Amino acid sequence: MANMKNAKKKINQIKNRTPRIHFYKATANNAIKNTDKAIMAGDKKLAQDNLAKAIKSLDVACSKGIIHQNKVSREKSRLTIKVNNMA
């Protein structure tokens, strides 16, 4: 256990931030997975809806500083290309 005041504070900060970080990461990853599932199923309308949700959740995670901007741009680009190339 931490003895110094600043170490105790840091433990509390980590305890409070960790669930938020996990929430935003999980939301973004689930949105990406749902878009990929819709693409594999061949449902373009559902894929477009899921793509919009994925882009929004990625942007939110980026603005919170949880996912790096370059990764967000890469994921959005790849998903958009997949959806646009659907028959």
PDB file of N, CA, C and O in Angstrom:
ATOM      1  N   MET A   1       0.841  -1.183   0.000  1.00  0.00           N
ATOM      2  CA  MET A   1       0.000   0.000   0.000  1.00  0.00           C
ATOM      3  C   MET A   1       0.882   1.241   0.000  1.00  0.00           C
ATOM      4  O   MET A   1       1.966   1.260   0.584  1.00  0.00           O
ATOM      5  N   ALA A   2       0.391   2.264  -0.665  1.00  0.00           N
ATOM      6  CA  ALA A   2       1.152   3.502  -0.758  1.00  0.00           C
ATOM      7  C   ALA A   2       1.163   4.235   0.584  1.00  0.00           C
ATOM      8  O   ALA A   2       0.176   4.232   1.321  1.00  0.00           O
ATOM      9  N   ASN A   3       2.287   4.854   0.879  1.00  0.00           N
ATOM     10  CA  ASN A   3       2.422   5.600   2.125  1.00  0.00           C
ATOM     11  C   ASN A   3       2.351   7.105   1.909  1.00  0.00           C
ATOM     12  O   ASN A   3       1.892   7.844   2.781  1.00  0.00           O
ATOM     13  N   MET A   4       2.805   7.554   0.752  1.00  0.00           N
ATOM     14  CA  MET A   4       2.852   8.991   0.493  1.00  0.00           C
ATOM     15  C   MET A   4       1.505   9.476  -0.033  1.00  0.00           C
ATOM     16  O   MET A   4       0.761   8.737  -0.679  1.00  0.00           O
ATOM     17  N   LYS A   5       1.219  10.729   0.262  1.00  0.00           N
ATOM     18  CA  LYS A   5      -0.074  11.305  -0.101  1.00  0.00           C
ATOM     19  C   LYS A   5      -0.284  11.299  -1.619  1.00  0.00           C
ATOM     20  O   LYS A   5      -1.368  10.968  -2.097  1.00  0.00           O
ATOM     21  N   ASN A   6       0.758  11.667  -2.373  1.00  0.00           N
ATOM     22  CA  ASN A   6       0.604  11.719  -3.822  1.00  0.00           C
ATOM     23  C   ASN A   6       0.424  10.328  -4.425  1.00  0.00           C
ATOM     24  O   ASN A   6      -0.252  10.178  -5.443  1.00  0.00           O
ATOM     25  N   ALA A   7       1.016   9.321  -3.811  1.00  0.00           N
ATOM     26  CA  ALA A   7       0.852   7.955  -4.307  1.00  0.00           C
ATOM     27  C   ALA A   7      -0.564   7.450  -4.045  1.00  0.00           C
ATOM     28  O   ALA A   7      -1.148   6.753  -4.874  1.00  0.00           O
ATOM     29  N   LYS A   8      -1.108   7.809  -2.884  1.00  0.00           N
ATOM     30  CA  LYS A   8      -2.489   7.432  -2.579  1.00  0.00           C
ATOM     31  C   LYS A   8      -3.461   8.104  -3.536  1.00  0.00           C
ATOM     32  O   LYS A   8      -4.430   7.490  -3.983  1.00  0.00           O
ATOM     33  N   LYS A   9      -3.197   9.361  -3.847  1.00  0.00           N
ATOM     34  CA  LYS A   9      -4.056  10.094  -4.786  1.00  0.00           C
ATOM     35  C   LYS A   9      -3.987   9.452  -6.168  1.00  0.00           C
ATOM     36  O   LYS A   9      -5.008   9.311  -6.841  1.00  0.00           O
ATOM     37  N   LYS A  10      -2.804   9.069  -6.586  1.00  0.00           N
ATOM     38  CA  LYS A  10      -2.640   8.457  -7.900  1.00  0.00           C
ATOM     39  C   LYS A  10      -3.406   7.139  -7.982  1.00  0.00           C
ATOM     40  O   LYS A  10      -3.989   6.830  -9.021  1.00  0.00           O
ATOM     41  N   ILE A  11      -3.412   6.370  -6.917  1.00  0.00           N
ATOM     42  CA  ILE A  11      -4.170   5.117  -6.892  1.00  0.00           C
ATOM     43  C   ILE A  11      -5.650   5.396  -7.088  1.00  0.00           C
ATOM     44  O   ILE A  11      -6.321   4.688  -7.837  1.00  0.00           O
ATOM     45  N   ASN A  12      -6.167   6.428  -6.417  1.00  0.00           N
ATOM     46  CA  ASN A  12      -7.578   6.780  -6.575  1.00  0.00           C
ATOM     47  C   ASN A  12      -7.884   7.262  -7.989  1.00  0.00           C
ATOM     48  O   ASN A  12      -8.932   6.935  -8.544  1.00  0.00           O
ATOM     49  N   GLN A  13      -6.976   8.033  -8.568  1.00  0.00           N
ATOM     50  CA  GLN A  13      -7.189   8.511  -9.934  1.00  0.00           C
ATOM     51  C   GLN A  13      -7.252   7.342 -10.910  1.00  0.00           C
ATOM     52  O   GLN A  13      -8.116   7.304 -11.786  1.00  0.00           O
ATOM     53  N   ILE A  14      -6.343   6.401 -10.758  1.00  0.00           N
ATOM     54  CA  ILE A  14      -6.324   5.234 -11.647  1.00  0.00           C
ATOM     55  C   ILE A  14      -7.607   4.432 -11.479  1.00  0.00           C
ATOM     56  O   ILE A  14      -8.186   3.966 -12.461  1.00  0.00           O
ATOM     57  N   LYS A  15      -8.053   4.268 -10.233  1.00  0.00           N
ATOM     58  CA  LYS A  15      -9.265   3.503  -9.954  1.00  0.00           C
ATOM     59  C   LYS A  15     -10.487   4.149 -10.625  1.00  0.00           C
ATOM     60  O   LYS A  15     -11.379   3.451 -11.107  1.00  0.00           O
ATOM     61  N   ASN A  16     -10.518   5.481 -10.652  1.00  0.00           N
ATOM     62  CA  ASN A  16     -11.645   6.188 -11.250  1.00  0.00           C
ATOM     63  C   ASN A  16     -11.573   6.231 -12.777  1.00  0.00           C
ATOM     64  O   ASN A  16     -12.605   6.179 -13.446  1.00  0.00           O
ATOM     65  N   ARG A  17     -10.377   6.325 -13.324  1.00  0.00           N
ATOM     66  CA  ARG A  17     -10.228   6.474 -14.771  1.00  0.00           C
ATOM     67  C   ARG A  17     -10.345   5.152 -15.517  1.00  0.00           C
ATOM     68  O   ARG A  17     -10.835   5.127 -16.645  1.00  0.00           O
ATOM     69  N   THR A  18      -9.909   4.068 -14.917  1.00  0.00           N
ATOM     70  CA  THR A  18      -9.863   2.785 -15.611  1.00  0.00           C
ATOM     71  C   THR A  18     -11.215   2.351 -16.160  1.00  0.00           C
ATOM     72  O   THR A  18     -11.272   1.947 -17.321  1.00  0.00           O
ATOM     73  N   PRO A  19     -12.300   2.407 -15.405  1.00  0.00           N
ATOM     74  CA  PRO A  19     -13.596   2.000 -15.986  1.00  0.00           C
ATOM     75  C   PRO A  19     -14.018   2.859 -17.171  1.00  0.00           C
ATOM     76  O   PRO A  19     -14.608   2.357 -18.128  1.00  0.00           O
ATOM     77  N   ARG A  20     -13.716   4.160 -17.106  1.00  0.00           N
ATOM     78  CA  ARG A  20     -14.057   5.046 -18.223  1.00  0.00           C
ATOM     79  C   ARG A  20     -13.274   4.673 -19.464  1.00  0.00           C
ATOM     80  O   ARG A  20     -13.827   4.629 -20.563  1.00  0.00           O
ATOM     81  N   ILE A  21     -11.988   4.403 -19.294  1.00  0.00           N
ATOM     82  CA  ILE A  21     -11.141   4.027 -20.426  1.00  0.00           C
ATOM     83  C   ILE A  21     -11.652   2.729 -21.036  1.00  0.00           C
ATOM     84  O   ILE A  21     -11.748   2.618 -22.258  1.00  0.00           O
ATOM     85  N   HIS A  22     -11.976   1.755 -20.211  1.00  0.00           N
ATOM     86  CA  HIS A  22     -12.471   0.472 -20.704  1.00  0.00           C
ATOM     87  C   HIS A  22     -13.796   0.647 -21.437  1.00  0.00           C
ATOM     88  O   HIS A  22     -14.038  -0.012 -22.448  1.00  0.00           O
ATOM     89  N   PHE A  23     -14.658   1.534 -20.933  1.00  0.00           N
ATOM     90  CA  PHE A  23     -15.955   1.760 -21.568  1.00  0.00           C
ATOM     91  C   PHE A  23     -15.782   2.306 -22.978  1.00  0.00           C
ATOM     92  O   PHE A  23     -16.382   1.785 -23.919  1.00  0.00           O
ATOM     93  N   TYR A  24     -14.972   3.346 -23.138  1.00  0.00           N
ATOM     94  CA  TYR A  24     -14.809   3.955 -24.461  1.00  0.00           C
ATOM     95  C   TYR A  24     -14.105   3.022 -25.426  1.00  0.00           C
ATOM     96  O   TYR A  24     -14.453   2.980 -26.606  1.00  0.00           O
ATOM     97  N   LYS A  25     -13.112   2.265 -24.943  1.00  0.00           N
ATOM     98  CA  LYS A  25     -12.428   1.301 -25.808  1.00  0.00           C
ATOM     99  C   LYS A  25     -13.375   0.198 -26.248  1.00  0.00           C
ATOM    100  O   LYS A  25     -13.408  -0.166 -27.424  1.00  0.00           O
ATOM    101  N   ALA A  26     -14.142  -0.333 -25.311  1.00  0.00           N
ATOM    102  CA  ALA A  26     -15.070  -1.416 -25.632  1.00  0.00           C
ATOM    103  C   ALA A  26     -16.150  -0.942 -26.588  1.00  0.00           C
ATOM    104  O   ALA A  26     -16.537  -1.679 -27.495  1.00  0.00           O
ATOM    105  N   THR A  27     -16.641   0.267 -26.401  1.00  0.00           N
ATOM    106  CA  THR A  27     -17.665   0.805 -27.286  1.00  0.00           C
ATOM    107  C   THR A  27     -17.141   0.915 -28.707  1.00  0.00           C
ATOM    108  O   THR A  27     -17.827   0.537 -29.657  1.00  0.00           O
ATOM    109  N   ALA A  28     -15.940   1.427 -28.855  1.00  0.00           N
ATOM    110  CA  ALA A  28     -15.344   1.572 -30.183  1.00  0.00           C
ATOM    111  C   ALA A  28     -15.099   0.202 -30.817  1.00  0.00           C
ATOM    112  O   ALA A  28     -15.410  -0.009 -31.989  1.00  0.00           O
ATOM    113  N   ASN A  29     -14.547  -0.717 -30.047  1.00  0.00           N
ATOM    114  CA  ASN A  29     -14.250  -2.041 -30.604  1.00  0.00           C
ATOM    115  C   ASN A  29     -15.521  -2.791 -30.973  1.00  0.00           C
ATOM    116  O   ASN A  29     -15.547  -3.480 -31.992  1.00  0.00           O
ATOM    117  N   ASN A  30     -16.572  -2.676 -30.173  1.00  0.00           N
ATOM    118  CA  ASN A  30     -17.831  -3.334 -30.502  1.00  0.00           C
ATOM    119  C   ASN A  30     -18.454  -2.737 -31.758  1.00  0.00           C
ATOM    120  O   ASN A  30     -19.038  -3.460 -32.566  1.00  0.00           O
ATOM    121  N   ALA A  31     -18.335  -1.438 -31.925  1.00  0.00           N
ATOM    122  CA  ALA A  31     -18.877  -0.801 -33.122  1.00  0.00           C
ATOM    123  C   ALA A  31     -18.135  -1.282 -34.371  1.00  0.00           C
ATOM    124  O   ALA A  31     -18.749  -1.508 -35.414  1.00  0.00           O
ATOM    125  N   ILE A  32     -16.824  -1.436 -34.260  1.00  0.00           N
ATOM    126  CA  ILE A  32     -16.038  -1.939 -35.390  1.00  0.00           C
ATOM    127  C   ILE A  32     -16.446  -3.376 -35.708  1.00  0.00           C
ATOM    128  O   ILE A  32     -16.621  -3.729 -36.874  1.00  0.00           O
ATOM    129  N   LYS A  33     -16.596  -4.205 -34.674  1.00  0.00           N
ATOM    130  CA  LYS A  33     -16.983  -5.596 -34.885  1.00  0.00           C
ATOM    131  C   LYS A  33     -18.369  -5.696 -35.512  1.00  0.00           C
ATOM    132  O   LYS A  33     -18.588  -6.519 -36.401  1.00  0.00           O
ATOM    133  N   ASN A  34     -19.306  -4.865 -35.059  1.00  0.00           N
ATOM    134  CA  ASN A  34     -20.655  -4.896 -35.617  1.00  0.00           C
ATOM    135  C   ASN A  34     -20.651  -4.490 -37.088  1.00  0.00           C
ATOM    136  O   ASN A  34     -21.404  -5.047 -37.887  1.00  0.00           O
ATOM    137  N   THR A  35     -19.813  -3.530 -37.447  1.00  0.00           N
ATOM    138  CA  THR A  35     -19.707  -3.126 -38.847  1.00  0.00           C
ATOM    139  C   THR A  35     -19.136  -4.260 -39.675  1.00  0.00           C
ATOM    140  O   THR A  35     -19.632  -4.540 -40.766  1.00  0.00           O
ATOM    141  N   ASP A  36     -18.101  -4.916 -39.172  1.00  0.00           N
ATOM    142  CA  ASP A  36     -17.509  -6.046 -39.902  1.00  0.00           C
ATOM    143  C   ASP A  36     -18.511  -7.184 -40.063  1.00  0.00           C
ATOM    144  O   ASP A  36     -18.557  -7.821 -41.116  1.00  0.00           O
ATOM    145  N   LYS A  37     -19.316  -7.449 -39.030  1.00  0.00           N
ATOM    146  CA  LYS A  37     -20.324  -8.509 -39.130  1.00  0.00           C
ATOM    147  C   LYS A  37     -21.351  -8.180 -40.193  1.00  0.00           C
ATOM    148  O   LYS A  37     -21.760  -9.057 -40.955  1.00  0.00           O
ATOM    149  N   ALA A  38     -21.775  -6.921 -40.255  1.00  0.00           N
ATOM    150  CA  ALA A  38     -22.749  -6.520 -41.270  1.00  0.00           C
ATOM    151  C   ALA A  38     -22.154  -6.629 -42.668  1.00  0.00           C
ATOM    152  O   ALA A  38     -22.856  -6.984 -43.615  1.00  0.00           O
ATOM    153  N   ILE A  39     -20.869  -6.326 -42.802  1.00  0.00           N
ATOM    154  CA  ILE A  39     -20.202  -6.449 -44.101  1.00  0.00           C
ATOM    155  C   ILE A  39     -20.136  -7.915 -44.520  1.00  0.00           C
ATOM    156  O   ILE A  39     -20.401  -8.254 -45.673  1.00  0.00           O
ATOM    157  N   MET A  40     -19.778  -8.780 -43.569  1.00  0.00           N
ATOM    158  CA  MET A  40     -19.699 -10.211 -43.883  1.00  0.00           C
ATOM    159  C   MET A  40     -21.072 -10.782 -44.236  1.00  0.00           C
ATOM    160  O   MET A  40     -21.178 -11.690 -45.061  1.00  0.00           O
ATOM    161  N   ALA A  41     -22.128 -10.244 -43.605  1.00  0.00           N
ATOM    162  CA  ALA A  41     -23.486 -10.716 -43.885  1.00  0.00           C
ATOM    163  C   ALA A  41     -23.996 -10.176 -45.213  1.00  0.00           C
ATOM    164  O   ALA A  41     -24.959 -10.708 -45.767  1.00  0.00           O
ATOM    165  N   GLY A  42     -23.368  -9.130 -45.731  1.00  0.00           N
ATOM    166  CA  GLY A  42     -23.763  -8.572 -47.012  1.00  0.00           C
ATOM    167  C   GLY A  42     -24.904  -7.572 -46.920  1.00  0.00           C
ATOM    168  O   GLY A  42     -25.534  -7.269 -47.933  1.00  0.00           O
ATOM    169  N   ASP A  43     -25.182  -7.060 -45.743  1.00  0.00           N
ATOM    170  CA  ASP A  43     -26.269  -6.109 -45.548  1.00  0.00           C
ATOM    171  C   ASP A  43     -25.698  -4.692 -45.589  1.00  0.00           C
ATOM    172  O   ASP A  43     -25.156  -4.196 -44.601  1.00  0.00           O
ATOM    173  N   LYS A  44     -25.830  -4.052 -46.753  1.00  0.00           N
ATOM    174  CA  LYS A  44     -25.195  -2.746 -46.935  1.00  0.00           C
ATOM    175  C   LYS A  44     -25.843  -1.668 -46.068  1.00  0.00           C
ATOM    176  O   LYS A  44     -25.140  -0.824 -45.512  1.00  0.00           O
ATOM    177  N   LYS A  45     -27.162  -1.682 -45.944  1.00  0.00           N
ATOM    178  CA  LYS A  45     -27.855  -0.674 -45.142  1.00  0.00           C
ATOM    179  C   LYS A  45     -27.414  -0.752 -43.673  1.00  0.00           C
ATOM    180  O   LYS A  45     -27.107   0.263 -43.048  1.00  0.00           O
ATOM    181  N   LEU A  46     -27.391  -1.976 -43.140  1.00  0.00           N
ATOM    182  CA  LEU A  46     -26.950  -2.164 -41.755  1.00  0.00           C
ATOM    183  C   LEU A  46     -25.482  -1.783 -41.597  1.00  0.00           C
ATOM    184  O   LEU A  46     -25.087  -1.209 -40.582  1.00  0.00           O
ATOM    185  N   ALA A  47     -24.680  -2.104 -42.603  1.00  0.00           N
ATOM    186  CA  ALA A  47     -23.256  -1.772 -42.552  1.00  0.00           C
ATOM    187  C   ALA A  47     -23.054  -0.260 -42.522  1.00  0.00           C
ATOM    188  O   ALA A  47     -22.184   0.236 -41.806  1.00  0.00           O
ATOM    189  N   GLN A  48     -23.843   0.463 -43.288  1.00  0.00           N
ATOM    190  CA  GLN A  48     -23.719   1.928 -43.289  1.00  0.00           C
ATOM    191  C   GLN A  48     -24.143   2.519 -41.951  1.00  0.00           C
ATOM    192  O   GLN A  48     -23.512   3.451 -41.452  1.00  0.00           O
ATOM    193  N   ASP A  49     -25.208   1.979 -41.371  1.00  0.00           N
ATOM    194  CA  ASP A  49     -25.639   2.456 -40.058  1.00  0.00           C
ATOM    195  C   ASP A  49     -24.570   2.176 -38.998  1.00  0.00           C
ATOM    196  O   ASP A  49     -24.251   3.036 -38.176  1.00  0.00           O
ATOM    197  N   ASN A  50     -24.025   0.963 -39.033  1.00  0.00           N
ATOM    198  CA  ASN A  50     -22.986   0.604 -38.068  1.00  0.00           C
ATOM    199  C   ASN A  50     -21.704   1.397 -38.301  1.00  0.00           C
ATOM    200  O   ASN A  50     -20.975   1.697 -37.357  1.00  0.00           O
ATOM    201  N   LEU A  51     -21.432   1.735 -39.562  1.00  0.00           N
ATOM    202  CA  LEU A  51     -20.246   2.536 -39.864  1.00  0.00           C
ATOM    203  C   LEU A  51     -20.357   3.914 -39.222  1.00  0.00           C
ATOM    204  O   LEU A  51     -19.385   4.420 -38.661  1.00  0.00           O
ATOM    205  N   ALA A  52     -21.531   4.515 -39.302  1.00  0.00           N
ATOM    206  CA  ALA A  52     -21.730   5.828 -38.681  1.00  0.00           C
ATOM    207  C   ALA A  52     -21.527   5.752 -37.166  1.00  0.00           C
ATOM    208  O   ALA A  52     -20.915   6.637 -36.568  1.00  0.00           O
ATOM    209  N   LYS A  53     -22.048   4.686 -36.554  1.00  0.00           N
ATOM    210  CA  LYS A  53     -21.870   4.514 -35.107  1.00  0.00           C
ATOM    211  C   LYS A  53     -20.401   4.289 -34.766  1.00  0.00           C
ATOM    212  O   LYS A  53     -19.903   4.802 -33.764  1.00  0.00           O
ATOM    213  N   ALA A  54     -19.707   3.516 -35.610  1.00  0.00           N
ATOM    214  CA  ALA A  54     -18.294   3.231 -35.361  1.00  0.00           C
ATOM    215  C   ALA A  54     -17.463   4.506 -35.466  1.00  0.00           C
ATOM    216  O   ALA A  54     -16.585   4.750 -34.638  1.00  0.00           O
ATOM    217  N   ILE A  55     -17.738   5.308 -36.477  1.00  0.00           N
ATOM    218  CA  ILE A  55     -16.989   6.550 -36.652  1.00  0.00           C
ATOM    219  C   ILE A  55     -17.217   7.469 -35.453  1.00  0.00           C
ATOM    220  O   ILE A  55     -16.276   8.087 -34.954  1.00  0.00           O
ATOM    221  N   LYS A  56     -18.452   7.557 -34.996  1.00  0.00           N
ATOM    222  CA  LYS A  56     -18.746   8.407 -33.850  1.00  0.00           C
ATOM    223  C   LYS A  56     -18.034   7.916 -32.594  1.00  0.00           C
ATOM    224  O   LYS A  56     -17.438   8.710 -31.865  1.00  0.00           O
ATOM    225  N   SER A  57     -18.093   6.619 -32.342  1.00  0.00           N
ATOM    226  CA  SER A  57     -17.464   6.098 -31.124  1.00  0.00           C
ATOM    227  C   SER A  57     -15.941   6.214 -31.194  1.00  0.00           C
ATOM    228  O   SER A  57     -15.294   6.447 -30.173  1.00  0.00           O
ATOM    229  N   LEU A  58     -15.366   6.055 -32.379  1.00  0.00           N
ATOM    230  CA  LEU A  58     -13.919   6.234 -32.523  1.00  0.00           C
ATOM    231  C   LEU A  58     -13.525   7.690 -32.283  1.00  0.00           C
ATOM    232  O   LEU A  58     -12.515   7.968 -31.636  1.00  0.00           O
ATOM    233  N   ASP A  59     -14.329   8.615 -32.808  1.00  0.00           N
ATOM    234  CA  ASP A  59     -14.022  10.032 -32.607  1.00  0.00           C
ATOM    235  C   ASP A  59     -14.125  10.422 -31.142  1.00  0.00           C
ATOM    236  O   ASP A  59     -13.322  11.217 -30.652  1.00  0.00           O
ATOM    237  N   VAL A  60     -15.102   9.873 -30.444  1.00  0.00           N
ATOM    238  CA  VAL A  60     -15.247  10.177 -29.019  1.00  0.00           C
ATOM    239  C   VAL A  60     -14.043   9.642 -28.249  1.00  0.00           C
ATOM    240  O   VAL A  60     -13.484  10.338 -27.401  1.00  0.00           O
ATOM    241  N   ALA A  61     -13.645   8.403 -28.546  1.00  0.00           N
ATOM    242  CA  ALA A  61     -12.489   7.819 -27.858  1.00  0.00           C
ATOM    243  C   ALA A  61     -11.222   8.620 -28.149  1.00  0.00           C
ATOM    244  O   ALA A  61     -10.361   8.768 -27.283  1.00  0.00           O
ATOM    245  N   CYS A  62     -11.116   9.131 -29.368  1.00  0.00           N
ATOM    246  CA  CYS A  62      -9.951   9.936 -29.727  1.00  0.00           C
ATOM    247  C   CYS A  62      -9.965  11.260 -28.969  1.00  0.00           C
ATOM    248  O   CYS A  62      -8.931  11.703 -28.470  1.00  0.00           O
ATOM    249  N   SER A  63     -11.125  11.883 -28.885  1.00  0.00           N
ATOM    250  CA  SER A  63     -11.204  13.173 -28.206  1.00  0.00           C
ATOM    251  C   SER A  63     -10.915  13.041 -26.713  1.00  0.00           C
ATOM    252  O   SER A  63     -10.444  13.991 -26.088  1.00  0.00           O
ATOM    253  N   LYS A  64     -11.194  11.871 -26.138  1.00  0.00           N
ATOM    254  CA  LYS A  64     -10.901  11.623 -24.728  1.00  0.00           C
ATOM    255  C   LYS A  64      -9.433  11.247 -24.515  1.00  0.00           C
ATOM    256  O   LYS A  64      -8.977  11.139 -23.377  1.00  0.00           O
ATOM    257  N   GLY A  65      -8.697  11.048 -25.606  1.00  0.00           N
ATOM    258  CA  GLY A  65      -7.285  10.701 -25.499  1.00  0.00           C
ATOM    259  C   GLY A  65      -7.045   9.231 -25.215  1.00  0.00           C
ATOM    260  O   GLY A  65      -5.984   8.863 -24.710  1.00  0.00           O
ATOM    261  N   ILE A  66      -8.015   8.384 -25.534  1.00  0.00           N
ATOM    262  CA  ILE A  66      -7.901   6.965 -25.234  1.00  0.00           C
ATOM    263  C   ILE A  66      -7.297   6.209 -26.406  1.00  0.00           C
ATOM    264  O   ILE A  66      -6.488   5.301 -26.213  1.00  0.00           O
ATOM    265  N   ILE A  67      -7.686   6.579 -27.616  1.00  0.00           N
ATOM    266  CA  ILE A  67      -7.145   5.958 -28.826  1.00  0.00           C
ATOM    267  C   ILE A  67      -6.434   7.051 -29.618  1.00  0.00           C
ATOM    268  O   ILE A  67      -6.934   8.171 -29.728  1.00  0.00           O
ATOM    269  N   HIS A  68      -5.273   6.725 -30.165  1.00  0.00           N
ATOM    270  CA  HIS A  68      -4.475   7.697 -30.895  1.00  0.00           C
ATOM    271  C   HIS A  68      -5.160   8.091 -32.198  1.00  0.00           C
ATOM    272  O   HIS A  68      -5.841   7.280 -32.825  1.00  0.00           O
ATOM    273  N   GLN A  69      -4.969   9.351 -32.598  1.00  0.00           N
ATOM    274  CA  GLN A  69      -5.615   9.878 -33.796  1.00  0.00           C
ATOM    275  C   GLN A  69      -5.258   9.080 -35.045  1.00  0.00           C
ATOM    276  O   GLN A  69      -6.116   8.860 -35.899  1.00  0.00           O
ATOM    277  N   ASN A  70      -4.017   8.648 -35.165  1.00  0.00           N
ATOM    278  CA  ASN A  70      -3.616   7.890 -36.351  1.00  0.00           C
ATOM    279  C   ASN A  70      -4.357   6.561 -36.440  1.00  0.00           C
ATOM    280  O   ASN A  70      -4.766   6.155 -37.527  1.00  0.00           O
ATOM    281  N   LYS A  71      -4.532   5.889 -35.325  1.00  0.00           N
ATOM    282  CA  LYS A  71      -5.268   4.629 -35.323  1.00  0.00           C
ATOM    283  C   LYS A  71      -6.725   4.860 -35.677  1.00  0.00           C
ATOM    284  O   LYS A  71      -7.318   4.079 -36.420  1.00  0.00           O
ATOM    285  N   VAL A  72      -7.306   5.932 -35.147  1.00  0.00           N
ATOM    286  CA  VAL A  72      -8.699   6.250 -35.459  1.00  0.00           C
ATOM    287  C   VAL A  72      -8.860   6.498 -36.954  1.00  0.00           C
ATOM    288  O   VAL A  72      -9.790   5.982 -37.574  1.00  0.00           O
ATOM    289  N   SER A  73      -7.965   7.279 -37.530  1.00  0.00           N
ATOM    290  CA  SER A  73      -8.034   7.572 -38.961  1.00  0.00           C
ATOM    291  C   SER A  73      -7.890   6.298 -39.784  1.00  0.00           C
ATOM    292  O   SER A  73      -8.594   6.110 -40.776  1.00  0.00           O
ATOM    293  N   ARG A  74      -6.988   5.437 -39.376  1.00  0.00           N
ATOM    294  CA  ARG A  74      -6.761   4.184 -40.100  1.00  0.00           C
ATOM    295  C   ARG A  74      -7.994   3.282 -40.044  1.00  0.00           C
ATOM    296  O   ARG A  74      -8.401   2.716 -41.059  1.00  0.00           O
ATOM    297  N   GLU A  75      -8.578   3.152 -38.872  1.00  0.00           N
ATOM    298  CA  GLU A  75      -9.765   2.303 -38.712  1.00  0.00           C
ATOM    299  C   GLU A  75     -10.941   2.851 -39.514  1.00  0.00           C
ATOM    300  O   GLU A  75     -11.639   2.095 -40.190  1.00  0.00           O
ATOM    301  N   LYS A  76     -11.163   4.161 -39.442  1.00  0.00           N
ATOM    302  CA  LYS A  76     -12.271   4.767 -40.175  1.00  0.00           C
ATOM    303  C   LYS A  76     -12.077   4.585 -41.680  1.00  0.00           C
ATOM    304  O   LYS A  76     -13.030   4.295 -42.404  1.00  0.00           O
ATOM    305  N   SER A  77     -10.864   4.752 -42.136  1.00  0.00           N
ATOM    306  CA  SER A  77     -10.578   4.613 -43.560  1.00  0.00           C
ATOM    307  C   SER A  77     -10.823   3.184 -44.034  1.00  0.00           C
ATOM    308  O   SER A  77     -11.451   2.967 -45.071  1.00  0.00           O
ATOM    309  N   ARG A  78     -10.331   2.224 -43.281  1.00  0.00           N
ATOM    310  CA  ARG A  78     -10.491   0.824 -43.675  1.00  0.00           C
ATOM    311  C   ARG A  78     -11.962   0.400 -43.683  1.00  0.00           C
ATOM    312  O   ARG A  78     -12.415  -0.286 -44.599  1.00  0.00           O
ATOM    313  N   LEU A  79     -12.694   0.816 -42.655  1.00  0.00           N
ATOM    314  CA  LEU A  79     -14.107   0.454 -42.592  1.00  0.00           C
ATOM    315  C   LEU A  79     -14.889   1.105 -43.736  1.00  0.00           C
ATOM    316  O   LEU A  79     -15.745   0.469 -44.350  1.00  0.00           O
ATOM    317  N   THR A  80     -14.594   2.358 -44.012  1.00  0.00           N
ATOM    318  CA  THR A  80     -15.299   3.080 -45.087  1.00  0.00           C
ATOM    319  C   THR A  80     -15.036   2.418 -46.429  1.00  0.00           C
ATOM    320  O   THR A  80     -15.954   2.266 -47.236  1.00  0.00           O
ATOM    321  N   ILE A  81     -13.806   2.027 -46.675  1.00  0.00           N
ATOM    322  CA  ILE A  81     -13.465   1.356 -47.936  1.00  0.00           C
ATOM    323  C   ILE A  81     -14.208   0.041 -48.050  1.00  0.00           C
ATOM    324  O   ILE A  81     -14.725  -0.288 -49.118  1.00  0.00           O
ATOM    325  N   LYS A  82     -14.271  -0.719 -46.961  1.00  0.00           N
ATOM    326  CA  LYS A  82     -14.995  -2.001 -46.995  1.00  0.00           C
ATOM    327  C   LYS A  82     -16.463  -1.796 -47.293  1.00  0.00           C
ATOM    328  O   LYS A  82     -17.037  -2.530 -48.098  1.00  0.00           O
ATOM    329  N   VAL A  83     -17.089  -0.804 -46.655  1.00  0.00           N
ATOM    330  CA  VAL A  83     -18.516  -0.567 -46.875  1.00  0.00           C
ATOM    331  C   VAL A  83     -18.764  -0.070 -48.296  1.00  0.00           C
ATOM    332  O   VAL A  83     -19.731  -0.482 -48.938  1.00  0.00           O
ATOM    333  N   ASN A  84     -17.905   0.805 -48.785  1.00  0.00           N
ATOM    334  CA  ASN A  84     -18.100   1.338 -50.133  1.00  0.00           C
ATOM    335  C   ASN A  84     -17.880   0.287 -51.217  1.00  0.00           C
ATOM    336  O   ASN A  84     -18.448   0.397 -52.304  1.00  0.00           O
ATOM    337  N   ASN A  85     -17.074  -0.716 -50.940  1.00  0.00           N
ATOM    338  CA  ASN A  85     -16.798  -1.759 -51.938  1.00  0.00           C
ATOM    339  C   ASN A  85     -17.817  -2.885 -51.930  1.00  0.00           C
ATOM    340  O   ASN A  85     -17.703  -3.845 -52.693  1.00  0.00           O
ATOM    341  N   MET A  86     -18.825  -2.761 -51.052  1.00  0.00           N
ATOM    342  CA  MET A  86     -19.868  -3.808 -51.033  1.00  0.00           C
ATOM    343  C   MET A  86     -20.691  -3.716 -52.312  1.00  0.00           C
ATOM    344  O   MET A  86     -20.872  -2.640 -52.882  1.00  0.00           O
ATOM    345  N   ALA A  87     -21.184  -4.873 -52.746  1.00  0.00           N
ATOM    346  CA  ALA A  87     -21.963  -4.919 -53.999  1.00  0.00           C
ATOM    347  C   ALA A  87     -23.307  -4.259 -53.832  1.00  0.00           C
ATOM    348  O   ALA A  87     -24.090  -4.205 -54.780  1.00  0.00           O
TER     349      ALA A  87
END
